[in-house]
Amino acid sequence: MTMTVKLFLISVIVCSSFVIYAQTQYLLAQALYLGDPDAFNTTKEDCVWKREGSDYQCPDPAIRIILYTSGIVKERLVFSMDHPDWLNDSEWDSTKENILLVHGYAGGDNTLPIAVLRDAYINHGGYNVFLVDWGTLGQPPCYVAAVYNLRPVSVCLAKTLMRLRTLGLTPEKTTCVGHSLGAHICGLLANFLNFRMERIIALDPARPLIKPGNINRLDSGDAKYVQVIHTNAGHYGEGGRVGHIDFCINGGRRQPYCGNSTNINLCSHIWAVCYLAQSLYEGSEPMAEPCNRRCPTSILLPPARSRTGRFGYALGYAIPMGQKTPMSASGSYCIKDTKPPFCPSDASTLGDKRCCI
């Protein structure tokens, strides 16, 4: 092969990669209720690229940990690494389970869809809710930069968690919940902790630019128990098995109630948060039963029940998906559901109107 031909092939590969990256940026920029990419206040020139190295400073003002407390007035407290007893000086409750919420691309402190899940945990009242806001490092239309920033965000977040542990946070009572790119942050930060994470709940982990086997990719080795909920596998979300247990909603690819939306894949990707929000409340947990190794294209199986009429945890029986999934369960489980999860039918019904189509 001549040098000219080699250079030509290299240029074709580079150009093709650039087109793929550009298309991915544009598609992902439409994510999470952000509408028309041309309406953003930011441009490519505003993208922030964090370079991990000797000059990287952590704590980083672009990465905030916010503690939300429940009550008549919702309060938010930004974690300070320098405060000698920050947890005990806040309304943090050591008897409750800790939830670390990590948003995805184009997210932030008070953005959809993570705000739905944040409010569900707060309103439940049984959890300490910590939200990780890394929004300025993953703002649209900077999806490529957001993927690039996963590692420095995870490094800084790990340092913060280790500091919180010295202040009294119990790892055994802490779950990292991440949506889209946030799910990969939950996985990646485990590589920089001096303790083993208890549990990760990954909501449709992002697929674009996240290569199989890449160090930035969530996998089952990132915590004692990794649960994954697939709602748009193979498009915006990861396909195939990822965690110790993988739940496939309506085949894991496209949700039937998203059929009339302007972007069925995006709608499907987002609604994973509503399934987890619904799972917080006793008696409302989505129930799933064992299925194939990968998310099937269709699910015709009815919910499995024991002879007593109650759902069981044995092989072949249905288990609750989400917050109350038993950590002894593993494999692939499926749910067939034709209605939007956590969508209230009236003012007295459990749910959040933002989960309605």
Secondary structure, 3 states (H helix, E strand, C coil): CCHHHHHHHHHHHHHHHHHHHHHHHHHHHCCCCCCCHHHCCCCHHHCCCCCCCCCCCCCCCCCEEEEEECCCCCEEEECCCCCCCCCCCCCCCCCCEEEEEECCCCCCCCCCCHHHHHHHHHHHCCEEEEEEECHHHCCCCCHHHHHHCHHHHHHHHHHHHHHHHHCCCCHHHEEEEEECHHHHHHHHHHHHCCCCCCEEEEECCECCCCCCCCCCCCCHHHCCEEEEEECCECCCECCCCCCCEEEEEHHHCCCHHHCCCCCHHHHHHHCHHHHHHHHCCCCCCCEEEECCCCCCCCCCCCCCCCCCCCCCCCCCCCEECCCCCCCCCCEEEEECCCCCCCCCCCCCCCCCHHHCC
